[in-house]
Amino acid sequence: GTNNLDSEQVEPKWEHVLTIVSVENATTNYTKLRIGILNAGVFEPFFEQLTPVAASLYTLAEPITLHEGDKLRAVLTGATASDALSMYVHGFRRML
């Protein structure tokens, strides 16, 4: 199956600067991890890891800026409904 982890949507007149983003499936190995931006129902991935292993953090190398209406999304393909999935995000918000 496929499981999505989404951040909160960025509010009008704000942007979120994410300095650390990490994703983990603590339970099992899975097929693919994609991380990207979801806006207006369109997912645009910018990171992909094939055959990720269980209990490993996959961390983005660069900060990401989310704009009004954006959400951060992690798509874990091959994860099951009972897996322990986590997305860790650190950063700050700034008013435009």
C-alpha positions in Angstrom: 0.0 0.0 0.0 0.9 3.7 0.0 0.7 6.0 3.0 0.9 9.8 2.9 2.2 12.0 5.7 1.2 15.7 5.3 2.2 18.8 7.2 -0.3 21.5 7.9 -1.2 23.8 5.0 0.6 27.2 5.0 -1.7 30.0 5.9 -2.4 33.1 3.7 0.3 35.8 4.0 2.8 33.3 5.6 5.6 31.1 4.4 7.3 28.2 6.3 11.0 27.7 6.0 11.8 24.1 6.9 15.4 23.6 7.9 15.2 19.9 8.8 12.9 17.3 7.3 13.2 13.6 8.1 11.0 10.7 7.5 11.0 7.2 9.1 9.2 3.9 9.0 10.2 2.4 12.3 8.5 -0.9 11.5 9.4 -2.4 8.1 11.4 -1.9 5.0 9.4 -0.5 2.1 9.6 0.1 -1.6 10.0 3.9 -2.1 10.0 7.2 -0.3 9.1 10.4 -2.0 9.1 13.9 -0.4 7.6 16.9 -2.1 5.1 19.8 -2.1 1.4 19.3 -2.3 -0.6 22.3 -3.6 -4.2 22.4 -5.0 -4.2 18.6 -5.2 -0.9 18.4 -7.2 2.1 16.6 -5.7 5.5 17.7 -7.0 8.2 15.4 -5.5 11.8 16.7 -5.2 13.4 13.8 -3.2 13.2 10.1 -3.8 14.8 7.1 -2.1 14.4 3.6 -3.5 14.2 0.6 -1.1 14.4 2.5 2.2 15.1 0.3 5.2 13.2 0.2 8.5 14.2 2.3 11.5 16.3 4.7 9.3 15.8 8.4 9.1 15.9 9.9 5.6 16.8 13.6 5.9 16.7 16.3 3.2 20.0 18.0 2.6 18.7 21.5 1.9 16.1 23.7 3.5 12.7 24.0 1.9 10.4 27.0 1.7 6.6 26.3 1.6 4.4 29.1 0.3 0.8 30.0 0.9 -1.4 27.0 0.3 1.5 24.5 0.2 1.8 21.3 2.3 4.8 19.1 2.7 4.0 15.5 1.8 5.9 12.3 2.3 4.7 9.3 0.2 5.8 5.9 1.6 5.1 3.2 -1.0 5.1 -0.3 0.3 4.3 0.6 3.9 1.4 -1.1 5.7 -1.4 0.4 7.7 0.1 -0.9 10.9 3.6 0.5 10.4 4.9 3.3 12.7 5.4 6.2 10.4 6.9 9.6 11.4 7.8 12.8 9.7 10.0 15.2 11.7 10.0 18.9 10.7 11.9 21.8 12.2 11.9 25.3 11.0 10.2 28.6 11.3 7.2 30.7 9.9 7.5 34.2 8.6 4.8 36.7 7.8 4.9 38.1 4.3 
